[in-house]
Amino acid sequence: MIWGDKRYHSLNYFLRNKFGEKVFKISLDAGFSCPNRDGTIGTKGCIYCSERGSGDFAGNRMFSISDQFRDIKNMMNNKWKNGKYIAYFQAYTNTYASVDILREKYEEAIAQGDVVALAIATRPDCLGDEVLSLLEEFSQKIYTWVELGLQTSNEKTAKLINRGYKLEVFEEAVSNLRKRNIDVVVHTIFGLPGETKEDMLNTIKYVSDCGVQGIKIHLLHLMKNTPLVNLYEQGKLRFLEQEEYIDLICEAISILPPDMVVHRLTGDAPRNLLIGPMWSLKKWEVLNGIDKALEDKKIYQGINY
C-alpha cells in the first residue's frame, strides 16, 4: 500500500486528496495559558514543555491573530507561491478561555483568506460542554480537528512527566468529540524517561484502538529551562539514538490502522534551546531514513494492525 510517494498515510497526502492542492499550517499563539501552569492543577507544566507552551514556532502572542497569520503566510509565500491554509492554534491550551473569547479568536482565524481548516491543540481536561458545543459549531462551518496531548498510555510515566490527568479523562474527551463528528489527532512521545520499547509501542497500540483519526509521533527533546533538565542531570534520562528511533517508528507505522492519518513522525525544537538529542536537528535526514527503512523492511502502514 502506497500513499503517494510514502508507505504511510501522510498528512500531505490526506490534505491534497481532501482539498485538491497543497495546504500549509499557519501556527498561531492566541495568548492562552494552561491549567497545568496557572495553578489550577499545577504550576510547572509537563516536564518537557518549553516556556512557550510547545509553540516555539508559532506566531508572536503580542500580535493579533490576523497579524500573526499575515506575517507567517508572507514568509511561506517566499518558498511556496500557491496553496491553502490551516489555522493552527498551537501554543499552550487552546480551549482554556471563555467561550466568547474562544469564538472571537477562532472566527478571526478562519476569516483569513484561503483558510480551509481549523486545528486546535488542547488538553482533554479542557473540553467542557460549552466548549464542545462551540467546536461542533465551527466544525459545521469549516473542516475542524482537535489535537490532544496524550504522550503515553502508561499511567506511571504520565505521573512522572506531570501530565495532570488520567487515561479515563482522555477517553471521555475522545468520546465526546467523536459524538460530535469532530476528528481527533493524538500526540505521542517516544523517549520519555524510563519508558521501554514495549511501553512506547503499547501507546501506539492504544491510540490505534481508541477511534481517533490522526496521530503525531514526536521524539522527546530536552530543552533548556524545562523541569526535565533536572532528571537529565541526575542521569535518569537516556536519549534515543537515531537508528533506534527510526526502527521504533517503522514498528509503530506497521501497527497503525491504514486509514489513520500520520501528521508527524518527528518533531522540531529551537536550536538555541535544544540540549539533545542533537541528531534531531537533521529533520530531513531522519525522515528520509524512515522512508528508506520502511522500504528496506517492506513495511507499510497497517501491515501488522
C-alpha positions in Angstrom: 0.0 0.0 0.0 1.4 3.4 -1.0 0.0 6.8 -0.2 1.5 9.0 -3.0 5.3 8.5 -2.5 5.0 7.3 1.1 4.4 3.9 2.7 2.2 5.6 5.3 -0.9 7.8 5.2 0.8 11.1 5.4 -0.9 14.4 6.3 0.2 15.9 3.0 -1.4 13.0 1.1 -4.6 13.4 3.1 -4.9 17.2 2.6 -4.1 17.0 -1.1 -6.8 14.5 -1.6 -9.3 16.4 0.5 -8.7 19.9 -0.9 -7.1 19.2 -4.3 -3.9 21.2 -3.7 -1.1 21.9 -1.2 -2.3 23.0 2.2 0.0 24.7 4.8 -0.3 25.2 8.5 -0.1 28.6 10.0 0.8 28.2 13.7 -0.8 30.7 16.0 -0.4 31.8 19.6 -3.7 33.1 20.9 -2.3 34.2 24.2 -3.9 31.4 26.3 -2.4 29.8 29.4 -2.6 26.2 30.7 -4.2 24.8 33.8 -1.0 22.9 34.4 0.8 26.2 34.7 -1.5 28.7 36.2 -2.1 26.8 39.4 -5.4 25.2 38.6 -3.9 21.7 38.6 -0.2 22.6 38.7 2.4 25.4 38.2 5.3 23.8 36.3 3.6 22.2 33.3 4.6 19.0 31.8 8.3 18.4 32.5 9.3 18.6 28.8 7.2 21.6 27.8 9.0 24.7 26.7 8.4 28.2 28.1 6.3 28.9 25.0 4.0 26.0 25.7 5.1 23.9 22.7 4.5 27.0 20.5 8.1 27.8 19.8 7.4 28.1 16.1 4.1 29.8 16.4 3.4 33.5 15.9 4.1 36.2 18.4 1.3 36.4 21.0 1.8 40.1 21.3 0.2 40.5 17.8 -3.4 39.8 16.8 -4.4 36.6 15.1 -4.7 38.4 11.8 -1.2 40.0 12.0 0.3 36.6 13.0 -1.4 34.9 10.2 -0.4 37.5 7.6 3.3 37.5 8.7 3.7 33.8 8.6 1.8 33.5 5.3 4.1 36.1 3.8 7.1 34.1 4.9 5.7 30.9 3.4 4.9 32.6 0.1 8.6 33.2 -0.4 9.0 29.5 -0.7 5.6 28.3 -1.9 3.5 30.6 -4.1 0.3 28.7 -4.1 -1.8 26.8 -1.7 -4.5 26.9 1.0 -4.1 27.2 4.8 -4.9 25.6 8.1 -5.3 28.0 11.0 -3.5 26.0 13.7 -3.9 27.1 17.3 -0.7 25.6 18.7 0.7 27.3 21.8 -0.5 26.3 25.3 -4.1 25.1 25.8 -6.4 26.5 23.1 -9.7 25.8 24.7 -8.7 27.3 28.0 -10.7 30.5 28.0 -14.3 31.7 28.0 -16.4 30.6 25.1 -16.8 34.2 24.0 -13.1 34.7 23.8 -12.6 31.4 22.0 -15.2 32.2 19.4 -13.7 35.6 18.7 -10.2 34.0 18.2 -11.4 31.1 16.0 -13.6 33.4 13.9 -10.7 35.8 13.3 -8.6 32.9 12.2 -11.0 31.3 9.8 -11.8 34.7 8.3 -8.3 34.9 6.8 -8.0 34.4 3.1 -7.7 30.8 1.8 -8.2 29.1 5.2 -9.8 25.7 4.6 -9.3 24.1 8.0 -9.1 24.8 11.7 -6.8 22.8 14.0 -6.9 23.3 17.8 -4.4 21.8 20.2 -5.6 21.4 23.7 -5.8 19.2 26.8 -8.5 16.6 27.2 -9.4 18.1 30.6 -10.3 21.4 29.0 -13.3 20.3 27.0 -16.4 21.2 28.9 -19.9 21.0 27.4 -19.9 24.7 26.3 -16.5 24.3 24.6 -17.6 21.1 22.9 -20.7 22.8 21.5 -18.5 25.7 20.2 -16.2 23.2 18.5 -19.2 21.4 17.0 -20.4 24.8 15.7 -17.1 25.5 14.0 -16.9 22.0 12.6 -20.1 22.7 10.7 -18.6 25.9 9.1 -15.1 24.5 8.3 -13.1 21.3 8.5 -12.0 21.2 12.1 -9.9 18.8 14.1 -8.8 18.8 17.8 -5.3 17.7 18.9 -5.0 16.1 22.3 -1.6 15.6 24.1 -1.7 12.1 25.4 2.1 11.4 25.1 1.9 8.0 26.7 -0.7 5.4 27.7 1.5 4.4 30.7 0.0 6.0 33.8 3.2 5.7 35.8 5.1 7.7 33.1 2.2 10.2 32.9 2.6 10.9 36.6 6.4 11.3 36.2 6.0 13.8 33.3 3.3 15.7 35.3 0.7 15.3 32.6 -2.0 16.1 35.1 -4.8 13.8 34.0 -5.6 10.1 33.9 -6.4 8.0 30.8 -10.1 8.0 31.6 -10.2 11.7 31.1 -8.6 11.3 27.7 -11.0 8.6 26.7 -14.0 10.7 27.7 -12.7 13.6 25.7 -12.3 11.4 22.6 -15.8 10.0 23.0 -17.3 13.5 23.4 -15.5 14.9 20.3 -16.4 11.9 18.1 -20.1 12.1 19.2 -20.0 15.5 17.5 -18.2 14.1 14.4 -15.0 16.1 15.2 -11.8 14.5 14.1 -9.2 13.8 16.8 -5.4 13.8 16.4 -3.3 12.4 19.3 0.2 13.5 20.3 2.6 10.8 21.5 6.2 11.0 22.5 9.0 8.4 22.1 11.9 8.6 24.5 10.1 9.6 27.7 12.2 8.9 30.8 12.1 5.3 31.9 10.0 4.1 29.0 10.9 0.8 27.2 10.4 -0.1 23.6 7.4 -2.1 24.8 5.9 1.0 26.6 6.2 3.1 23.5 4.6 0.6 21.2 1.9 -0.1 23.7 1.0 3.6 23.5 0.8 3.3 19.7 -1.5 0.2 20.1 -3.6 2.1 22.5 -4.0 5.0 20.1 -4.7 2.6 17.2 -7.7 1.2 19.1 -9.2 4.3 20.6 -11.1 5.5 17.5 -9.1 8.6 16.6 -8.4 9.9 13.1 -4.8 11.1 13.3 -1.5 10.7 15.2 1.6 12.7 15.8 4.7 10.9 17.0 7.3 13.2 18.5 10.8 12.5 19.6 11.4 13.7 23.1 13.5 16.9 23.0 15.4 18.0 26.1 15.2 21.8 26.1 16.8 24.4 28.4 14.8 25.8 31.3 12.4 22.8 31.5 11.9 20.6 34.6 13.2 17.6 32.5 16.7 19.0 32.8 16.8 18.0 36.4 16.2 14.3 35.5 18.8 14.5 32.9 21.4 15.9 35.3 20.5 13.1 37.7 21.3 10.5 35.0 17.6 9.5 34.7 17.1 10.3 31.1 18.7 8.5 28.1 18.4 9.9 24.6 17.3 7.6 21.9 19.8 7.0 19.1 18.8 8.0 15.6 18.7 4.4 14.2 16.9 3.2 17.3 14.2 5.9 16.8 13.9 5.1 13.1 13.4 1.4 14.0 10.7 2.3 16.5 8.9 4.5 14.0 8.9 1.7 11.5 7.3 -0.7 14.0 4.8 1.9 15.1 3.7 2.5 11.4 3.2 -1.2 10.9 0.6 -1.4 13.7 -1.3 1.8 12.9 -4.7 1.3 11.1 -4.3 2.1 7.4 -6.9 4.9 7.5 -5.3 6.8 10.3 -3.5 10.0 9.2 0.1 10.4 10.3 0.5 14.1 11.0 4.1 13.8 12.3 6.9 11.3 12.6 9.4 13.6 14.4 9.3 17.0 16.0 11.1 20.3 15.9 13.0 22.1 18.7 14.7 25.5 18.5 18.4 25.0 18.0 19.3 27.6 20.7 17.2 25.7 23.3 18.0 22.1 22.5 20.2 20.1 24.8 19.6 16.8 23.0 19.5 14.6 21.1 21.3 16.8 18.6 20.8 14.5 15.7 17.1 15.5 15.8 18.1 18.8 14.2 18.7 17.0 10.9 15.0 16.6 10.4 15.0 15.7 6.7 17.8 13.2 7.2 15.6 11.4 9.8 12.5 11.5 7.6 14.5 10.1 4.6 16.0 7.4 6.9 12.4 6.4 7.9 11.4 6.2 4.3 14.4 4.1 3.4 14.0 1.8 6.4 10.3 1.2 5.6 11.2 0.2 2.1 14.1 -2.0 3.1 12.0 -3.8 5.7 9.0 -4.0 3.3 6.8 -2.3 5.9 3.8 -0.2 5.2 1.2 1.3 7.5 -1.2 -1.3 8.8 0.7 -4.4 7.8 0.6 -5.6 11.4 -2.5 -3.9 12.5 
